[in-house]
Amino acid sequence: MVRKRRHQQRLAHGIEPERGPSQRRLRVGEELRHALAKILREGESREPALENASITVTEVMMSSDLRNATAFVMPLTGANTTEVIAALQRCAAFLKGLLAHEVPLRYTPNLTFALDRSFDEAERIRQLLARPEVARDLQPQPVQSEVPGDEG
């Protein structure tokens, strides 16, 4: 009883424990990612900017109520990213209708699209690790004996 009352007080004051996404959110996001990738691969959109574009759907993040989804996408070779994202936003309602037929959910989430920057971040980290001063620090250091006079 006390635990329930504390929880209600926290919610009333806007204090909610920080938790990661639930298994359901992750599972629904992954299901939507597969379905959206299939739809885009088959070229079922009406947008001319998407006709010859090869688009990778890297992740779909769901809101906590499963009503909104953000799809992180990356066009192949990273070309025409602005046009592709704009075209995906324009045909989001059409894609939502196609997703409703692919994934059996009570409510098909509203879609928003965002460019996936993780590839750029990975490249930046790779370049940092390739720098000579960083590579030197990553090499294993020879073990030195701690006993004086025990050098050989």
N, C-alpha and C positions, 0 to 999 in steps of 0.2 A: 504494500500500500504506500509506504513512504517512498519507495523507488519510483512508483508510477507518478506520485505527486511531484517529485523532484524533476522528473522528465517533462511533465506538463509545464512546470514553472520555467524550465530552460527554454522550451519551445515558445512560451509566451513572451519571453524577453529576447528572443532571437538568438539564443545561445544553442547551437547544435554541435554535437561532437563531430569532429572531422573524421570522415571515413572515406575510403576509396569507393570506386564504383562497385555496385553489387554484381553478383554473378549474373543475374537476369539482365542488367544493363549491358554487361560485356557480351553475353550470349546473343541478345537482340542486335547489338551493334555489329557483331561479326556476321550474323545472318543477313543483315541489310547490306553489309559490305560485299558479300558474295553475290547477292541478287543485283545490286547496283553495277558491279563489275560485269556481270553477265549482260545486263541491259545495254550498257555502254559498248561492250565488245560486239554485240549484235547490231549496233548502229540503229536502234529503234527511235532515236530522237529526231525531231523535225528541224533542228537547228542546222543551218549550212556550215557554221563554224565547227561543228562536231562531226561532220560527215567523214572526213579523212583523219580525224585526230585519234591517236591511240592514247587512252587515258588510263592511268593506274589509280585505283582507289586504295589508298594505304591504310586508312582507318575510318571508322564511323563512330563518333562519340555521341552517346545518348544523354538526354536530360534525365533528371531523376524521375520525372513522371512519364517518361517514354513518349512524350508528345512532340519533341523536337530532336532533330539529329543534325549533326555537323559532319559532313563527309570531307575528309582531307584527300585531295587529289593531286596528281602530278602528271602533266602531259609528257609523253615520251620525248626524250632529249630536252625537256624543259622549254620547248619553243612555243611561242604564242600563248603564254600562260594567262595574260590579262584577258585576251579574247575568249579563251576556253572557259575561264572562271565566269566571265560575264554571260556566255552562252548557257552554261550550266544553271546559273541563277535564273535566267529567263525561262528555261524549260523545267524548272524545279517542280511546278505543279503537274506537268505532264509526266515527269519521272515518278512523282509520288503516286499517280494513278497506276503506272506500270508496276511499281513496287507493291501496291495493294493486291495485285493479282499473284505476285510471286511469293510474298511472305504473309502467312496468316496471322495477323494481329487484330486486336479489337479496334485500335486506332492506328492508322498509318501515320507516322510522324511527318511533320513539316521538315523539308530539307533545306539546308543552307550548305554552301560549298566554300571551302577555304583551300588555299594553296598549301601543300605540305612542305614546310621548311626544313624538315629533318634531314633531307639529302644535302642541303647547303651546310647545315650544322655539322654533319658527318665529314664533309669535305674540309671544312675549316679545322676540325679536330685532327684530321689526317695530316694536313699541312703543318699544324703546330707540332705534331709528333715527329715529323720529318726534319724539323729544324736541327742543325748540328748541336746546339747547346742542350736541347731537350733529349736528343738521341744519346748524347754522351751520358746524361744523368740516368737514362734507362738501361744502360749497360750494367751487367753485374760487376760489382766491385770485388777485387781479390781479397780473400780473407787474410788478415794479418795476425800473426801470433801475438798473444798478450803477455807471454812469459818472456822477461828480458834474458837475452843470451841464448834463447832457443830459436836460432835462425836457420838451422839446417841440420 
